[in-house]
Amino acid sequence: MHLFPVLLSAAAALGTFPKGSGTLVICNQQEDNVYLASLVDGHIAKKIVVGVGPHETAVSPNGKLIAVSNYGNKEPGKSITIIELPAGDVVKTIDLGEYKRPHGIAWLANDRLICTNEMPGNVVLVEVDHGKVEKAIPTAGKLSHMLALSPDKKRVYTANVITKNVSAIDLPSGKLLWQAPAEEGSEGIGISPDGMQVWTANREKNSVTMIETASGTVLKNVSCPGTPYRVQFTPDGKYALVPCPSAGELAVFDAKSGAVVKRIPVNRGSEKFQAANGDPNPGPVGITVNPNGRFAYCAVFWSFAAAVVDLRSMSVVGKIEAGKSPDGIAVSPITVSG
């Protein structure tokens, strides 16, 4: 995310928190840090300095490691920070060398990860223990921002902003399998739990493109007003969640039909979000879902906070402190002890 203003004030006091377990990871772009919040009580257990401009984050399959892509600011970033739970300490910073502007990120295994780099335009495979780039695969798209990994971790899909399309890459061979057309501002991307569909959020066109993964066939383009920004499927595959920040809403799609079943206003639930830039209706950007499927968590960029969304009642039921410009967000099942 690049276009929103610097924030000016701190978040309001937090209300009653829906108790759970695990850790919420929140990247704060303009503070160059990561907050680790305990999902037991919603309080921040640690604030960790990482690289400049942390944009996205992902948690390893065993829940122990957190990867943060340091995108940079005026100068391109070229590193990934690794944080270990439950202590919440930085254990490694991986220098990506020539591969700059790392962004979308996912784990292939507990010791390997993959991320996009916008300069020059690849997905890079990283061996974490030794901190080395194993392979760089061109995406054949321009400004490959976010990625989605197939359930078997043999394919990666990238949303390419400038070329308005999605690339499918076979990871074992490094071959481009197909490119499917999307629409203007193809940026956010998510894959269904069965791996059969990939959806991309086109934030300039205000639409979502739904693609069949076997062949790259576009199934449909669906209108989604409000600058659709990311796509996250629920673990059961029932819903696809699309944050719409300029509308101040989280759009909930029926994943089977592609129809919108609910647009959840962030600022009309039990919690109120104060927008430091004066916007009366601050909206969600980054999105993640608890593995238990009950709650989703949305970074609310303007308001120094993340929203807790109950997917049963389809409403905002909690609020977690964040720093300036919270964006990338993820959940670990391990509760931070720091």
N, C-alpha and C positions, 0 to 999 in steps of 0.2 A: 504494500500500500504506500502511495507516494504523495497524495494530493491534499491530505488533511492538515490543518494548521497546528502549530505548537500549542499545547495545552497550558493553562495558566493557573489552575487551582487544584486543590486536593479533593478527593472524593468525600461525599457525605458519610456520616456514621452508618454502619451496616445494621440491618435488621436481624430478625430471627432467621437462623440458618437451618435448612433441612439436612439433618445429620446423615452422613454416609461413611465411606472409607476410601482411602487412596489419596492421591496427590494431584492437584491441578497445577499445571505448568503454564505460566503466562509470560509471553515475550513482550517487553516494553521497548518499542523501537527508539524513542527519543531519550530514554534513560540509559540505554545500552546495558540493560540488565534483565534478569528473569526473576519473577516471583514464584515461590513454591508455596501453595496454599494447602493446608490440611483439609480434606473433605469431611473430616470428623466434625469440625466446628466452623470451618470457613475462614479461619484466621491465617495470616501469612506467617509461615514458620521461618522462611529464609528469603533474603533478597540477594541475588548473586550477580556480580559484575561479569559480563561476558564480552564479546567483541562489539564493534560499532554497528549499530543498526540491526539488532536481532529481529528477524522477520518471521521465521517459521520454526517449529519444533516437532519432534517425534520421540516416542518412547519405545525402547527395545522390546522384543517379544516377551522376555522374562520380567519386564517392568523395572529392571534395575538401573538402566542407563537412559539418560535424556540427551538427545542431540539438538543443538541449536544452530541454525544457519545465520552467520553474521554477514549480512548483505552489504553493509557499509552505508555511507551517507554520500557526501560529495565525492569522496574517494571510494572506488569499488572495494568491497570487502572480499576476503578470500580465505575464510577460516570457518571451522565448525568447532563449537565448544561441546565437550562431553561432561555431563554431570552425573554423579552416582547417588542412588538412593539406597538406604533410607537417610544417610547422613546429609545429603544435599550438597556435597562438595564438588568443585570442579576437579576432575582427574586428568583432563587432557584437553589441549587445543590443537586441532589438526590444521596445518597449513596446506591449502589446496594448490599453492604455487600459481601456475598460469591460469588456473580455472577460477574466474572471478564472478562476483555477484551470485553467490550461492543462494538458493531460495527454497523451492519445494523439496521436502526431505522425507525419507521413509527408511525403515530398517528391513534389510534382507534376512538377517540372522542376528544373533546376539553380539556378533563381532564384525558385522559388515552392514554398511548402509549405502544409500543412493540419494543423490540430490541433483537438482538442476543447477546449471550455472549459465547465466545469461550472456556472459562474455567468455568464450566465443559462441556458445550455444550448444551445450551438451547435457547429457546426464553423466555424472561421474560416479563410479563405484569405488567405495572407500573401505579399506581394511582398517578397522578401528584400533586393534591392539597395537599395531605398529604405526598407525597414523599415516598410511600411504594410499595414494590414488592408484587403484589397480587397473582401471580402464576408463576411457572417456568415449562416449558414443554420441555422435552428432544426432540431433533431433530432426534435422531437415526442416525446422520451423524457426521463425524469428521471434525473439523474446519469449522463450519457453519458461514460463513463470512457475506454475504448479505442476505436480505430478500425482498420479494414482498408480498403485502397485496392485497387480492381480493377486487373488487369494493364494495361488500356487507360487507366486513370486518369480514367475518366469517371464512376465511381460511388464513393461512400464508404459504408461500413457502420459503424454505431456500436453498441456493447454498452451497454445502458441498465440500470444496476444496480437502481434503485428500481422502474421499471416492468416489469422482468423481460422485456425484449424486445430485438429488434434492429431498427434503422432502416436502410433503404436509401434513399440520396439520389442523385439525378441531379445531378452537379456543373454541367454547362452551364446547366441551367434552374433549379437550386436547388429542384426539386420532390421531395417525399417520394414514393417509388415504392411502398413497402410497409413494414409493420411485422409482424414475425413473433414469436410468443410463444417465450420461452425459459423458464428456471426461476430460482429464487431466487439472487440474487447474480450475475446475468449481467454479467461484467466483462471477462475476456480475450476476444480475438477474433482470428481468422486467416482468410485466404482461400486457397483452393487455387490453384496456379500457373496453371491453366486458367480460373480465375475462375468456375467452375460451382458451387462450394459455399463457404459461409461457416460457420465453426464458432464457437460461443461457449462459454466455460468458466463454469459456474455454481458459484461457490465455496461458496455456502451450501447448495445442494442436493446438492453432490458429484456433478455430472453434466456432460455435454457435449451441447449441442444442435447438430445438423447441419441446415443449411438450404440448399435449392436456390435459387440467386440469381435465376434468371429470373423466378420468380413469388413467391418468399418462402415456399414450401411447406416445412414442417418435415418432414424425412426421418426423423429418429429422435432420441430422447434416450437417451444411454448413460450408465450408472453410471460414475463415476470418483472413487473415494474419495481423501481426502487434501487437500481444499481446492483443487481445480483452479483455476489462477490465470491462465494465459496459454495461447495457442494459436499455434504456429508450424509451418507446413508446410515440408518439405524442398524444395529447388529442383526436384528431379525429380518432385515430387508423390506420392512413394511413401508417405511417413509424415507424420503430424501429431504434433507433440511438445507435451505438456501437463505443465508443472511442477506437482507436487503437494507443496507445502511441508510441510504437517503430517504427511504420510506419509514425508517424506525421500526422495522418488522422482521420477523423470521418467517419465511414462507415454508409451509409444510406440504410436500407433494406426496400423493399416493404413488409409490414407486412402480406399481403394476400398471396403472392407467395413465400416469403422467399428469393427472389433474391436481390442482391445488386444493387441498381440503381445509386449510386454515392459514391465516396470516396472523401471527402472534405479535401484538405490539409490545415492545420492550418496556415502554415507560407507562403502561397502564395496569400493571399487576400489583402485587403486594409491595414491591420495591419501587422507589423513585430514583431516577438517574439524572444527576445534575450535569448539564453539558457545559464544559468550560468555554467553548467557543460561542455560546449563546444560542445554539440550536435547541428549540423547545422539545424536540423529539429525537434524541440520540438513538442510533441504531447499531445493530450487531455487525461485526466483520468476521473475525476468526470464529470457527465452530468446531466443537468436538462432542462426542457422546460417551458417557460412561459405559464401560463394557456390560454393565447390568441392564442397559437399555432404558432405565427409568428417567435419567436426567441428561439433558444436553447443557453445554456451557458455551456461552457466547462472549467474546471480547467486545466491549462497547467502547469504541475508539475514543470518543470525545470525553468520556466521563470518569476516567480513572477507576474503572470497575469492570467486572465480568458478571453477566447475568446467569442465573441458574433457572433452567426451563424444565418444568415437569411435563414429560411427554404423555402422561395420562390425562391431566387436566388441560393440557395445551396452554399453559400460562407461566409467567415468570413468578418464581416462588422464593428466590433468594438472590443475594448479591455478595460478591467477593471483591475485596480491595485489589486494585491494580495500579501500576504506575502510569507515566505518560505514554500515550499512544499504544495501549494494549492491542495486540493483533494475533500473532500465532499462538495457538493454545492446544494443549494435549492433556490426557489423563494417564496416570500410572496407577495400577492396583496397589502399589506399595505406599504406605503412608510415611511422609517425611518425618524424621525424628529430630531434625535440627531446630 
